[in-house]
Amino acid sequence: MDVALGVTCSHQPACPAADACDREAAHTVATHPEQGWSLLCNGVLLFDDTGELLPNGVVIAPHRPTDVRPERFRHLAS
């Protein structure tokens, strides 16, 4: 539970706090795919481009993998 940020979680086990490195693993409580965002249980707004807005106003820039080489995954397409 992240009481300091005004967010409480009733899931068992509890969702990661908004300031935890695994914050994106929290349960989704609202989703608006037409607008490109989801609200997680810990109060994090997660955007489709992988950017985030934390409950305390901190912005996390998009962090999509940019070093993935598609040819390494061709065997999965068959």
C-alpha positions in Angstrom: 0.0 0.0 0.0 1.2 3.4 -0.9 -0.5 5.5 1.8 1.9 8.3 1.4 0.6 8.9 -2.1 -3.0 8.5 -1.1 -3.4 5.2 -2.8 -4.4 2.0 -1.1 -4.5 -1.5 -2.5 -6.8 -4.3 -1.4 -5.3 -7.0 -3.7 -3.5 -10.0 -2.2 -0.6 -9.9 -2.6 -0.6 -6.1 -2.6 0.3 -4.3 -5.8 3.7 -2.7 -6.1 3.9 0.9 -4.9 4.0 3.7 -7.5 7.6 4.4 -6.7 8.7 0.8 -6.9 10.7 -0.4 -9.9 8.0 -3.0 -10.8 5.1 -0.4 -10.5 3.8 -1.5 -13.9 2.8 -4.9 -12.5 0.0 -3.4 -10.5 -3.6 -4.4 -11.4 -5.4 -2.3 -14.0 -8.5 -0.6 -12.5 -9.6 1.5 -15.5 -8.6 1.5 -19.1 -9.4 3.8 -22.0 -7.7 2.4 -25.1 -9.4 4.9 -27.3 -7.4 7.6 -25.4 -4.3 5.5 -25.0 -4.0 5.1 -21.2 -4.8 2.9 -18.2 -5.0 3.6 -14.5 -3.2 1.1 -12.3 -4.2 0.2 -8.7 -1.2 2.1 -7.4 -2.4 5.4 -9.0 0.0 5.2 -11.9 -1.3 6.4 -15.3 0.3 4.1 -17.9 0.2 5.3 -21.5 0.2 3.1 -24.6 3.6 4.5 -25.6 5.0 3.1 -22.3 5.2 6.5 -20.7 3.9 6.9 -17.2 2.6 9.6 -14.9 3.1 8.9 -11.2 0.6 10.0 -8.6 3.1 12.6 -7.3 3.3 14.2 -10.7 6.6 12.7 -11.8 6.7 11.9 -15.5 8.4 8.7 -16.7 9.4 9.0 -20.3 8.4 6.2 -22.7 10.8 3.3 -22.4 10.1 1.0 -25.3 12.9 -1.3 -26.3 14.8 0.3 -29.1 17.6 -2.2 -29.5 15.4 -5.2 -30.5 16.5 -6.7 -33.8 13.4 -8.2 -35.6 15.5 -10.8 -37.3 16.1 -12.5 -33.9 12.4 -13.2 -33.6 11.6 -14.6 -37.1 11.4 -18.1 -35.8 8.5 -17.1 -33.7 6.4 -16.0 -36.7 6.0 -19.5 -38.1 
